[in-house]
Amino acid sequence: MVDDFLEWQESGYNLGPSEPTADLAFYYAVTSVAYYERDVSLIPDGIYELLCKELLERPDTPSWVDKESLEAGTGYDSSNFPEDTYLLLIELSHLPQLDDLF
């Protein structure tokens, strides 16, 4: 999943229909935990807001994603996020290209 996240970054944060909803939801979870629990911004604020809006519009957004949080543009409550969220964050923290963030 690290490679997928890095490809998503390199693509300019593709939020279009070609990007699977499950992947976008996972990126939302990872970037939320990074920001709210580790004080690390993995993506620009404007992209995060667009990501929230995109997930709100998609009918297949996973049920663990809180719609009210998306409407508020936040991911502060991570209690329902998949456990893999934290694993990816740990992996990302060990990447040389992201050293300056962690």
C-alpha positions as CSV (number, residue, x, y, z in Angstrom):
1,M,0.0,0.0,0.0
2,V,3.0,2.3,0.4
3,D,3.7,2.2,-3.3
4,D,0.0,3.0,-4.0
5,F,0.1,6.0,-1.7
6,L,3.3,7.3,-3.2
7,E,1.9,6.8,-6.8
8,W,-1.2,8.7,-5.7
9,Q,1.1,11.6,-4.5
10,E,3.1,11.5,-7.7
11,S,-0.1,11.6,-9.8
12,G,-0.9,15.0,-8.2
13,Y,-3.5,13.4,-5.9
14,N,-5.8,12.0,-8.5
15,L,-9.4,12.3,-7.1
16,G,-11.1,11.3,-10.4
17,P,-13.3,8.4,-11.1
18,S,-10.3,6.2,-12.1
19,E,-9.1,6.2,-8.5
20,P,-10.9,3.5,-6.5
21,T,-13.1,4.7,-3.7
22,A,-11.6,2.2,-1.3
23,D,-8.1,3.6,-2.0
24,L,-9.3,7.2,-1.5
25,A,-11.0,6.3,1.8
26,F,-7.8,4.6,3.0
27,Y,-5.7,7.7,2.0
28,Y,-8.2,9.8,3.9
29,A,-7.7,7.6,7.0
30,V,-3.9,7.7,6.8
31,T,-3.7,11.4,6.2
32,S,-6.2,12.1,9.0
33,V,-4.2,10.0,11.5
34,A,-1.0,11.6,10.4
35,Y,-2.4,15.1,10.9
36,Y,-4.5,14.7,14.0
37,E,-2.5,12.2,15.9
38,R,1.1,12.8,14.8
39,D,0.9,16.5,13.7
40,V,2.3,15.5,10.2
41,S,0.7,16.9,7.1
42,L,1.1,14.3,4.3
43,I,-1.0,16.3,1.7
44,P,-1.8,19.9,1.3
45,D,-4.9,21.2,3.2
46,G,-6.7,22.0,-0.1
47,I,-6.3,18.5,-1.4
48,Y,-7.5,17.1,1.9
49,E,-10.7,19.2,1.6
50,L,-11.2,18.0,-1.9
51,L,-10.7,14.4,-0.8
52,C,-13.4,14.8,1.8
53,K,-15.8,16.3,-0.8
54,E,-15.0,13.5,-3.3
55,L,-15.7,10.8,-0.7
56,L,-19.0,12.5,0.2
57,E,-20.1,12.4,-3.4
58,R,-19.3,8.7,-3.9
59,P,-22.1,6.2,-3.2
60,D,-19.6,3.4,-2.5
61,T,-17.7,5.2,0.3
62,P,-17.0,2.6,3.1
63,S,-19.3,2.7,6.1
64,W,-16.4,3.3,8.5
65,V,-15.9,6.7,7.0
66,D,-18.1,9.2,9.0
67,K,-20.2,11.4,6.7
68,E,-20.4,14.2,9.2
69,S,-16.7,14.3,9.5
70,L,-16.4,14.5,5.7
71,E,-18.9,17.3,5.7
72,A,-16.9,19.2,8.3
73,G,-13.7,18.4,6.4
74,T,-12.1,16.6,9.2
75,G,-10.9,13.1,10.2
76,Y,-10.4,13.8,13.8
77,D,-12.3,10.7,15.0
78,S,-10.2,7.7,13.9
79,S,-11.9,5.1,16.0
80,N,-13.4,3.3,13.1
81,F,-10.4,3.5,10.8
82,P,-8.9,0.2,9.6
83,E,-5.9,-1.1,11.6
84,D,-3.9,-1.0,8.4
85,T,-4.0,2.8,8.6
86,Y,-1.4,2.8,11.4
87,L,0.7,0.2,9.7
88,L,1.0,2.3,6.5
89,L,1.8,5.4,8.6
90,I,4.6,3.5,10.3
91,E,5.9,2.4,6.9
92,L,5.7,5.9,5.5
93,S,7.6,7.3,8.5
94,H,10.6,5.2,7.5
95,L,10.8,6.4,3.9
96,P,13.8,8.6,3.2
97,Q,11.8,10.9,1.0
98,L,9.4,11.7,3.9
99,D,12.1,11.9,6.6
100,D,11.6,15.7,6.9
101,L,7.9,15.2,7.8
102,F,8.4,12.7,10.7
